[in-house]
Amino acid sequence: RLKQVDFDGMYSYSKIISIKSNTISNSENFVYVQNDYIIIENSNDENYSVKLFDITGKLLYSKEYINNYDKINISMLPKGIYMLNIYSNNNLTTKKIIK
């Protein structure tokens, strides 16, 4: 649920809802940061695409992938928190990336 705080300090809560998390075709996928690279390892042979966003939602990187192992160079990005969206077969997986 979300908490909304007004300028006068009053607040209210939204109703509680559940969210289902999808993975790439219900298979294992691994995303991690190593030496200024985001490493993506996908255990199946499906095509997928990735999009990297900064904390404000600005799109920083987008690419279609075919193979099971890829590296994204993030050395030019400042330290911070980023969101990586992985799309495959109408599924979306979001990973938080901390540099």
LINQUIMO-V761012 format. One record per pair of residues at least 24 apart in sequence whose C-alpha atoms are under 8 Angstrom apart, sorted by the first residue. I is the first residue (numbers start at 0). GAP is how many residues later the second one is. Records with the same first field share a line. If there is no record, write none. Layout:
I = GAP ; GAP
This chain:
20 = 72
21 = 69 ; 70 ; 71
22 = 68 ; 69 ; 70
23 = 62 ; 63 ; 64 ; 65 ; 67 ; 68 ; 69
24 = 63 ; 64 ; 66
30 = 64
31 = 65
32 = 64 ; 65 ; 66
35 = 37 ; 38 ; 39 ; 63
36 = 34 ; 35 ; 36 ; 37 ; 38
37 = 33 ; 34 ; 35 ; 36
38 = 30 ; 31 ; 32 ; 33
39 = 28 ; 29 ; 30 ; 31
40 = 27 ; 28 ; 29
41 = 26 ; 27
42 = 25
43 = 24
45 = 42
46 = 41
47 = 38 ; 39 ; 40 ; 41
48 = 37 ; 38 ; 39
49 = 34 ; 35 ; 36 ; 37
50 = 33 ; 34 ; 35
51 = 30 ; 31 ; 32 ; 33
52 = 29 ; 30 ; 31
53 = 27 ; 28 ; 29
54 = 26 ; 27 ; 28
